């Protein structure tokens, strides 16, 4: 089946053997190493060849030699990490250089509030943002307004010479510096107060509207190790004999769905692909699933149940929809993603599954488990989600 073949192909490409490091010439200056994010341990293994005199690492899971933070929301662990990190930056000597390996997930793993915000307020702000359905770019820019660390603000505490950062990006379409909310780059300028006004209430909203990003004068040099371009190249390779439309999306879940459907209407297109992490606005009570399986279920309803494309049965029989998380984790499920096609649509009818109920309950993974079309794998690389819709 093309779905399994495609997922297996993407899985085979999620290897750190594919990533090459070209370290800067540091003139033999003493190096301290910092690694952050879900892939901090893998980055450390790649960067330890620098022979650092010291390493400070923060990741999601409990691993020897690393501090553990909370994800997807910061917690007391994350705040303690932030406090220790700020102190660590202040202990650099003027001739020492900081080499940093940055990967996705660090926004929640490492945090410390500005004076105007309490720990509880920052925790609440992050929870509202993650569950709001906003684009990750807006989320990270707002996060920086209440943080002492994000958008390069932590470098106001840095006493060393300069910073060299290497980024394994989970942000699509060229916004790689936003990875983990840009701890070493003054990149997150926020100029859209309307989103803050629409998302927050009361004193928190007023505080966010009053805040700005504190700049620094430290030199930071950046290299992108791997990003969405790598995924795009491999997808085009897999579908080399089909006409592929890779769409760029920066908006909400509903706009993502509409954008994919619009692309499907193009008669010249065989495959539609996209790469990003669609934030799904969640109610208090949810079932089992994640943004990948939820996306596939929404698309399945439009394409198969509502026949948005007005296709005949023989045409629907050629349509497949799929989405996977490259880090192997799709929300609160044990799956990495799911797929759906016309054969499964017929099986849904035989089993009398109520797709609207599963959508309402955000129980997409359970729906696909009943059909046997979930995909599961373990990964040591955290890039963005990969989605595809085939119609020919």
Buried (B, 14 or more C-beta within 10 A) or exposed (E): EBBEEBBEBBBEBBEBEEBEEEBEEBEEEBBBBBBBBBBBBBBBBBBEEBEBEEBBBBBBEEEEEBBBBBBBBBBEBBBBBBEBBBEBBEEBEEEBBBBBBBBBBBBBBBBBBBEEBEBEBBBBBBEBBBBBBBBBBBBBBBBBBBBBBBBBBBBBBBEBBBBBBBBBBBBBBEBBBBBBBBBBBBBBEBEEEEBBEEBBEEEBBEBBEEBEBBEBEBEBEBEBBBBBBBBBEBBBEBBEEEEBBBBEBBBBBEBBBBBBBEBBEEEEBBBBBBBBBBBBEBEEEBBBBBBBBBBBBBBBBBBBEEEBBEBEEEBBBEBBBBBBBBBBBBBEBEBBBBBBBBEBBBBBEEEEBEBEEBBEBBBBBBBBBBBEBBBBBEBBBBBBBBBBBBBE
